[in-house]
Amino acid sequence: MKLGIVGLPNVGKSTLFNAITSTKNAAAANYPFCTIDPNTGIVPVPDARLDKLADIWQTNKKTPAIVEFVDIAGLVKGASKGEGLGNKFLGNIRECDAIVHVVRCFEGTDVVHVEGAVDPLRDIETIDTELILSDLEVVSNRAAKFAKAAKTGDKKAAPAAAMLAALEEHLGRGENARTFTPEDDSDENLALLREMGLLSGKPIIYAANLSEDDLMDGMEQNPHYQAVRALAEKEGAECIPICAKTEEDIADYPPEEKRAFLAEMGIEATGLDNLIQASYHLLGLISFLTDGKKECRAWTIRRGTRAPQAAGKIHSDFERGFIRASVVAYEDFAACDYSMAAVKAKGLQRTEGKEYVVQDGDIIEFLFNV
């Protein structure tokens, strides 16, 4: 999973990137465009279930699922036409599975806002407009191509031409691609939409960057945060409160100290934990687990994945030669005090076939033959 962190200059996105990836790779400074080349960082997905299995087995190797974060240069008005750092950085977004849009929701004059004042809805509209304009150019070119082919009698091109014309009109009204639903939702049209990789069609998480005080006890009183949360609900997007400065301050703490610090602030989870949880929910992702002395590992799949395809995440031979899967739900394992003997005695270890839909937290052993 690859998440692109975007936002106007000086909203805290590079500070957040540094914190969640525990690096100092992304320049974080009080002036626009201090990020020039996109920075990337790989972070493990926190999973207490995997930690427990690794402890039980005293495993030789613990391999968590991972998320790749990309810190993309601050966008400004006119980015789609080359302003600021231009189209190159819009292209970086195209490669991502989802967008984390960092929005400044804290006041203060010590950090300069590129627009002169804090207004998160205006900031969101600024970036959304640039993504839409970039998409409009892509769709317009593609629509003209299919329309020309349809006029020559290409019957396969006609449905795509009609859909692209409707999408072009939709984007032209300033509506993002996430809110577009084609009248003809054939497999071919849906595949074309996916293939274009439209920027404004990417799933989005709004990371509302708050002050430390607001994060502890004032979120409900912060009108900026409330405005962003309301917009996210309207769009069907995710919205998480976060304090990039706090995340940066605790980035190098050992896990125990980090938990103790957050507990003192009355915060249950780090911004990274909340961000990953939101991204999994937004993208419809879950994890299944494999365990053993040699390795305990978490595997990321899309919700609704059947057992053979889940096995294919481990190795293509597992999918090709799939016979059956031995499955134990992690919750059942925990309820049996982590005793596999008790799990088997209660009949909670199941044998599943090719039609089984893997559930989040399943502990699976695959049997295959090639």
C-alpha positions as CSV (number, residue, x, y, z in Angstrom):
1,M,0.0,0.0,0.0
2,K,1.4,3.4,-1.0
3,L,0.0,6.6,0.5
4,G,0.9,10.0,-0.9
5,I,1.1,12.8,1.7
6,V,0.0,16.1,0.1
7,G,-0.9,19.6,1.2
8,L,-0.2,23.3,0.7
9,P,3.3,24.4,1.7
10,N,3.8,24.8,5.5
11,V,0.8,22.8,6.7
12,G,3.0,20.3,8.5
13,K,3.1,17.4,6.0
14,S,6.9,17.0,6.0
15,T,6.9,17.2,9.8
16,L,4.2,14.5,9.8
17,F,6.2,12.4,7.3
18,N,9.3,12.6,9.4
19,A,7.4,11.6,12.5
20,I,5.5,8.6,11.1
21,T,8.5,7.2,9.3
22,S,10.9,8.0,12.2
23,T,13.3,9.7,9.8
24,K,14.6,13.1,9.2
25,N,14.7,12.6,5.4
26,A,12.0,15.2,4.6
27,A,13.1,18.8,5.0
28,A,10.7,20.6,7.3
29,A,11.2,24.3,7.3
30,N,9.2,27.5,7.6
31,Y,9.2,28.4,3.9
32,P,7.4,27.2,0.8
33,F,8.8,24.4,-1.4
34,C,11.4,23.1,1.1
35,T,10.4,19.7,-0.2
36,I,11.6,19.4,-3.8
37,D,12.0,15.7,-4.6
38,P,9.5,13.3,-3.1
39,N,10.7,11.5,0.0
40,T,9.6,7.9,0.7
41,G,9.6,5.9,3.8
42,I,8.5,2.3,4.6
43,V,6.8,1.7,8.0
44,P,5.5,-1.5,9.6
45,V,1.8,-1.8,10.2
46,P,1.3,-2.1,14.0
47,D,-0.5,-5.4,14.8
48,A,-0.8,-6.7,18.4
49,R,-2.0,-10.0,17.0
50,L,1.3,-10.6,15.1
51,D,3.3,-9.5,18.2
52,K,1.4,-12.1,20.3
53,L,2.0,-14.9,17.8
54,A,5.7,-14.1,17.5
55,D,6.0,-14.2,21.3
56,I,4.2,-17.5,21.6
57,W,6.4,-19.1,19.0
58,Q,9.6,-17.3,20.0
59,T,9.8,-17.0,16.2
60,N,13.1,-16.6,14.3
61,K,11.5,-13.8,12.2
62,K,8.6,-11.5,12.6
63,T,7.4,-9.8,9.4
64,P,4.7,-7.2,9.7
65,A,2.7,-5.8,6.8
66,I,4.1,-2.5,5.5
67,V,2.9,0.9,4.2
68,E,4.9,3.1,2.0
69,F,4.5,6.8,2.6
70,V,5.5,9.4,0.0
71,D,6.0,13.0,1.0
72,I,5.1,15.1,-2.1
73,A,6.1,18.7,-2.6
74,G,3.6,21.3,-1.5
75,L,1.1,22.2,-4.2
76,V,-0.2,25.7,-4.9
77,K,-2.7,27.3,-7.3
78,G,-1.7,26.7,-10.8
79,A,0.2,23.5,-10.1
80,S,-1.7,21.8,-13.0
81,K,-0.3,24.4,-15.3
82,G,3.3,24.2,-14.0
83,E,3.1,26.8,-11.2
84,G,5.2,26.2,-8.1
85,L,6.9,22.9,-8.7
86,G,4.4,21.9,-11.3
87,N,3.1,18.8,-13.0
88,K,6.0,16.5,-12.0
89,F,4.6,16.3,-8.5
90,L,1.1,15.7,-9.6
91,G,2.6,12.6,-11.3
92,N,4.0,11.4,-8.0
93,I,0.4,11.3,-6.7
94,R,-0.7,9.2,-9.6
95,E,1.4,6.3,-8.4
96,C,-0.2,6.2,-5.0
97,D,-3.1,4.1,-3.8
98,A,-4.6,6.8,-1.7
99,I,-4.0,10.4,-0.7
100,V,-3.3,11.7,2.8
101,H,-4.2,15.4,2.6
102,V,-2.7,17.2,5.5
103,V,-4.7,20.3,6.4
104,R,-3.7,23.0,8.8
105,C,-6.2,23.5,11.6
106,F,-4.1,25.4,14.1
107,E,-3.7,29.1,14.5
108,G,-0.4,30.9,15.2
109,T,2.0,33.2,13.5
110,D,5.3,31.3,14.1
111,V,4.6,29.2,11.0
112,V,3.9,31.2,7.8
113,H,0.7,30.1,5.9
114,V,1.3,30.4,2.2
115,E,-2.2,31.9,1.8
116,G,-1.8,34.3,4.7
117,A,-4.5,32.9,6.9
118,V,-5.7,29.6,8.2
119,D,-8.8,28.3,6.2
120,P,-8.8,24.5,5.8
121,L,-11.8,24.4,3.4
122,R,-10.1,26.9,1.1
123,D,-6.9,24.9,1.2
124,I,-8.7,21.7,0.4
125,E,-10.5,23.4,-2.5
126,T,-7.2,24.7,-3.8
127,I,-5.6,21.3,-4.0
128,D,-8.8,19.6,-5.2
129,T,-9.0,22.1,-8.0
130,E,-5.5,21.4,-9.2
131,L,-6.1,17.6,-9.2
132,I,-9.4,18.1,-11.1
133,L,-7.7,20.4,-13.7
134,S,-5.0,17.8,-14.2
135,D,-7.6,15.1,-14.6
136,L,-9.6,17.2,-17.0
137,E,-6.7,17.4,-19.4
138,V,-6.2,13.6,-19.3
139,V,-9.9,12.9,-19.8
140,S,-10.4,15.5,-22.5
141,N,-7.6,14.0,-24.6
142,R,-8.9,10.4,-24.0
143,A,-12.5,11.5,-24.8
144,A,-11.4,13.0,-28.1
145,K,-9.6,9.8,-29.1
146,F,-12.6,7.6,-28.4
147,A,-15.0,10.0,-30.0
148,K,-13.0,9.9,-33.2
149,A,-12.8,6.1,-33.1
150,A,-16.6,5.9,-32.5
151,K,-17.2,8.2,-35.6
152,T,-15.3,5.7,-37.8
153,G,-17.7,3.0,-36.8
154,D,-15.8,1.4,-33.9
155,K,-18.7,0.0,-31.9
156,K,-16.5,-0.8,-28.9
157,A,-15.3,2.8,-28.7
158,A,-18.8,4.3,-28.5
159,P,-19.7,3.3,-24.9
160,A,-16.3,4.6,-23.7
161,A,-16.7,7.8,-25.6
162,A,-20.1,8.5,-24.0
163,M,-18.7,7.8,-20.5
164,L,-15.7,10.0,-21.0
165,A,-17.8,12.8,-22.4
166,A,-20.0,12.7,-19.2
167,L,-16.9,12.5,-17.0
168,E,-15.4,15.5,-18.9
169,E,-18.5,17.5,-18.2
170,H,-18.5,16.4,-14.5
171,L,-14.9,17.5,-14.0
172,G,-15.6,20.7,-15.9
173,R,-18.2,21.6,-13.2
174,G,-15.4,21.4,-10.6
175,E,-16.6,18.0,-9.3
176,N,-13.9,15.5,-8.4
177,A,-13.7,12.1,-10.0
178,R,-14.5,10.4,-6.7
179,T,-18.1,11.6,-7.0
180,F,-18.5,10.4,-10.6
181,T,-20.7,7.4,-11.3
182,P,-20.9,6.2,-14.9
183,E,-24.4,5.4,-16.2
184,D,-22.8,2.5,-18.1
185,D,-20.8,0.7,-15.4
186,S,-19.7,-2.2,-17.7
187,D,-16.4,-3.9,-16.9
188,E,-14.8,-2.2,-19.8
189,N,-15.7,1.3,-18.7
190,L,-14.8,0.6,-15.1
191,A,-11.4,-0.8,-16.3
192,L,-10.8,2.4,-18.3
193,L,-11.5,4.5,-15.3
194,R,-9.0,2.6,-13.2
195,E,-6.4,2.6,-16.0
196,M,-6.5,6.4,-16.2
197,G,-5.5,6.7,-12.5
198,L,-7.3,10.0,-12.1
199,L,-5.9,12.1,-9.3
200,S,-9.2,13.4,-8.0
201,G,-10.5,9.9,-8.0
202,K,-8.0,8.7,-5.4
203,P,-9.5,7.7,-2.0
204,I,-8.6,10.4,0.5
205,I,-7.8,10.8,4.2
206,Y,-7.9,14.3,5.6
207,A,-5.2,14.6,8.3
208,A,-6.4,17.6,10.4
209,N,-3.2,19.0,11.8
210,L,-4.1,20.4,15.3
211,S,-2.2,22.1,18.1
212,E,-1.2,19.9,21.0
213,D,-3.8,21.6,23.2
214,D,-6.6,21.0,20.7
215,L,-5.6,17.4,20.3
216,M,-5.8,16.8,24.1
217,D,-9.0,18.6,25.0
218,G,-10.2,21.0,22.4
219,M,-11.1,19.3,19.1
220,E,-14.8,19.9,19.6
221,Q,-14.1,23.6,20.1
222,N,-11.9,23.9,17.0
223,P,-14.0,25.2,14.1
224,H,-11.4,24.3,11.5
225,Y,-11.4,20.7,12.5
226,Q,-15.2,20.5,12.7
227,A,-15.4,22.0,9.1
228,V,-12.9,19.4,7.8
229,R,-14.7,16.5,9.5
230,A,-18.1,17.6,8.1
231,L,-16.6,17.8,4.6
232,A,-15.1,14.3,5.0
233,E,-18.5,12.9,6.1
234,K,-20.1,14.5,3.1
235,E,-17.6,13.0,0.7
236,G,-17.4,9.6,2.3
237,A,-13.7,10.3,3.0
238,E,-11.8,9.6,6.2
239,C,-10.8,12.4,8.7
240,I,-8.3,11.9,11.5
241,P,-7.1,14.5,14.1
242,I,-3.4,14.6,14.4
243,C,-0.7,16.8,15.9
244,A,2.4,16.6,13.6
245,K,4.6,18.4,16.2
246,T,3.7,15.9,18.9
247,E,4.3,13.0,16.6
248,E,7.7,14.4,15.7
249,D,8.5,14.9,19.4
250,I,7.9,11.3,20.3
251,A,9.1,9.7,17.1
252,D,12.3,8.4,18.6
253,Y,10.8,7.3,21.9
254,P,10.9,3.6,22.7
255,P,7.4,2.0,22.4
256,E,6.9,1.9,26.2
257,E,7.8,5.5,26.7
258,K,5.7,6.5,23.7
259,R,2.6,4.8,25.1
260,A,3.2,6.3,28.6
261,F,3.6,9.8,27.1
262,L,0.4,9.5,25.1
263,A,-1.5,8.1,28.1
264,E,-0.5,11.2,30.1
265,M,-2.1,13.3,27.3
266,G,-5.2,11.2,27.3
267,I,-4.5,9.9,23.8
268,E,-5.1,6.2,23.0
269,A,-3.1,5.8,19.8
270,T,-0.4,7.5,17.8
271,G,-1.2,9.4,14.7
272,L,0.5,6.7,12.7
273,D,-1.7,4.0,14.2
274,N,-4.8,6.1,13.4
275,L,-3.6,6.9,9.9
276,I,-2.9,3.2,9.0
277,Q,-6.3,2.1,10.5
278,A,-8.1,4.8,8.4
279,S,-6.2,3.8,5.3
280,Y,-7.1,0.1,5.7
281,H,-10.7,1.0,6.2
282,L,-10.8,3.4,3.3
283,L,-9.1,1.0,0.9
284,G,-11.0,-2.1,2.1
285,L,-7.9,-3.9,3.3
286,I,-7.5,-6.6,6.0
287,S,-4.7,-8.8,7.2
288,F,-4.4,-12.5,7.6
289,L,-1.6,-14.2,9.6
290,T,0.7,-17.1,9.2
291,D,2.7,-18.4,12.1
292,G,5.5,-20.8,13.1
293,K,8.9,-21.0,14.6
294,K,10.6,-20.1,11.4
295,E,8.4,-16.9,10.7
296,C,5.3,-15.2,11.9
297,R,3.9,-12.8,9.2
298,A,1.0,-10.5,8.4
299,W,-0.3,-10.4,4.9
300,T,-2.4,-7.5,3.5
301,I,-5.3,-8.4,1.2
302,R,-8.5,-6.7,0.0
303,R,-11.6,-7.5,2.0
304,G,-13.6,-10.2,0.1
305,T,-10.5,-12.1,-1.1
306,R,-11.0,-15.8,-1.4
307,A,-8.6,-18.4,0.1
308,P,-6.7,-19.3,-3.2
309,Q,-6.0,-15.6,-4.0
310,A,-4.9,-15.0,-0.4
311,A,-2.5,-18.0,-0.7
312,G,-1.2,-16.4,-3.9
313,K,0.0,-13.4,-1.9
314,I,2.5,-15.8,-0.3
315,H,3.6,-17.5,-3.5
316,S,2.0,-18.0,-6.9
317,D,2.4,-21.8,-6.5
318,F,0.2,-21.7,-3.4
319,E,-2.7,-20.3,-5.5
320,R,-2.1,-22.4,-8.6
321,G,-1.9,-25.7,-6.6
322,F,-4.4,-24.7,-3.8
323,I,-6.1,-27.7,-2.1
324,R,-7.5,-26.3,1.1
325,A,-6.8,-24.0,4.0
326,S,-6.7,-24.7,7.8
327,V,-8.1,-21.6,9.5
328,V,-8.3,-20.4,13.1
329,A,-9.9,-17.0,13.9
330,Y,-7.5,-15.0,16.0
331,E,-10.4,-14.1,18.4
332,D,-11.1,-17.8,18.9
333,F,-7.4,-18.4,19.6
334,A,-7.3,-15.6,22.1
335,A,-10.5,-16.9,23.8
336,C,-8.9,-20.3,24.2
337,D,-6.0,-18.6,26.1
338,Y,-3.8,-19.0,23.1
339,S,-3.9,-22.8,23.4
340,M,-4.1,-24.6,20.0
341,A,-5.0,-27.8,21.8
342,A,-8.0,-26.0,23.3
343,V,-8.9,-24.6,19.9
344,K,-8.9,-28.1,18.4
345,A,-10.8,-29.6,21.3
346,K,-13.6,-27.0,20.8
347,G,-13.7,-27.6,17.0
348,L,-12.6,-24.1,16.2
349,Q,-10.0,-25.0,13.7
350,R,-11.7,-25.2,10.4
351,T,-10.9,-26.7,7.0
352,E,-11.9,-24.3,4.2
353,G,-12.0,-24.7,0.4
354,K,-11.7,-22.5,-2.6
355,E,-14.8,-20.4,-2.0
356,Y,-13.8,-19.4,1.5
357,V,-13.6,-15.6,2.0
358,V,-10.7,-14.8,4.2
359,Q,-11.5,-12.7,7.3
360,D,-9.4,-10.1,9.1
361,G,-7.2,-11.8,11.7
362,D,-7.5,-15.4,10.3
363,I,-4.5,-17.5,11.1
364,I,-4.1,-19.7,8.1
365,E,-2.0,-22.7,7.0
366,F,-2.4,-23.5,3.3
367,L,-2.1,-27.0,1.7
368,F,-1.2,-27.0,-2.0
369,N,0.3,-29.3,-4.6
370,V,2.0,-28.3,-7.9
